[in-house]
Every structure is written in C-alpha cells, then in structure tokens.
C-alpha cells in the first residue's frame, strides 16, 4: 500500500465519522422537535465522533504533504 492509498482510506473513514456525527445530531434535533429533552449521551457521542473525524482528517493532511529532505539518497 502506498501513501496515496492510505490517504484515500483515511478520507473515507473521516467521511464515515462525519456521517455518524450527523446522525447523532439528527436524533437530537428530532427529539427537540418533539419537545423532548436532548439526551446528553447523544451530544457527547457526537462530540467524540467529531473529534475522531478531525484527528483522522489531520492524519490524512499530514500524509498528503511530501516529506522534506527525503529524496531517496
């Protein structure tokens, strides 16, 4: 596996984490629309998923940059 493949996989994982976080927010929003109190566990899970997504995006970004001084010599 080369670096480009790994970056593509990380990008896909970040997108999946974003989708999961969005689903959590949709559940909270739906509950609020019904007049229910937002479940703190759902909000905490959304924050955790968002932090994970950002970490994966950061890793992908770091791998996109070509290392300086690694010319193969």
C-alpha positions as CSV (number, residue, x, y, z in Angstrom):
1,X,0.0,0.0,0.0
2,X,1.3,3.4,-0.9
3,X,0.7,6.7,0.9
4,X,-2.0,7.8,-1.6
5,X,-4.0,4.7,-0.9
6,X,-3.7,5.3,2.8
7,X,-4.8,8.9,2.4
8,X,-7.8,7.8,0.4
9,X,-8.8,5.3,3.1
10,X,-8.4,7.9,5.9
11,X,-10.5,10.3,3.8
12,X,-13.2,7.7,3.6
13,X,-13.1,7.0,7.3
14,X,-13.3,10.7,8.1
15,X,-16.4,10.9,5.9
16,X,-18.0,7.9,7.7
17,X,-17.3,9.5,11.1
18,X,-18.9,12.7,9.8
19,X,-21.9,10.8,8.8
20,X,-22.2,9.1,12.2
21,X,-21.9,12.5,13.9
22,X,-24.5,14.0,11.7
23,X,-26.9,11.1,12.5
24,X,-26.4,11.8,16.2
25,X,-27.3,15.5,15.7
26,X,-30.3,14.5,13.7
27,X,-31.5,12.3,16.6
28,X,-31.0,15.2,19.0
29,X,-32.8,17.6,16.6
30,X,-35.7,15.2,16.1
31,X,-36.1,14.8,19.9
32,X,-36.1,18.6,20.3
33,X,-38.7,19.0,17.6
34,X,-41.0,16.7,19.5
35,X,-40.4,18.8,22.7
36,X,-38.2,16.1,24.4
37,X,-35.1,17.0,26.3
38,X,-31.9,16.3,24.4
39,X,-30.1,13.2,25.5
40,X,-26.7,14.3,26.9
41,X,-25.2,10.9,25.9
42,X,-26.1,11.6,22.2
43,X,-24.5,15.0,22.3
44,X,-21.4,13.6,24.0
45,X,-21.2,10.9,21.3
46,X,-21.5,13.5,18.6
47,X,-18.6,15.5,20.1
48,X,-16.5,12.3,20.4
49,X,-17.2,11.4,16.8
50,X,-16.4,14.9,15.6
51,X,-13.0,14.9,17.5
52,X,-12.2,11.5,15.9
53,X,-13.1,12.8,12.4
54,X,-10.8,15.8,12.9
55,X,-8.0,13.6,14.1
56,X,-8.3,11.4,11.0
57,X,-8.5,14.5,8.7
58,X,-5.4,15.8,10.4
59,X,-3.6,12.5,9.8
60,X,-4.6,12.4,6.1
61,X,-3.4,16.0,5.7
62,X,-0.1,15.2,7.2
63,X,0.3,12.3,4.8
64,X,-0.6,14.4,1.8
65,X,2.5,16.6,2.3
66,X,5.6,15.3,0.8
67,X,8.4,14.9,3.4
68,X,11.2,17.5,3.1
69,X,14.6,16.0,2.6
70,X,13.6,12.5,1.7
71,X,14.9,12.4,-1.8
72,X,15.7,8.7,-1.7
73,X,19.5,9.1,-1.3
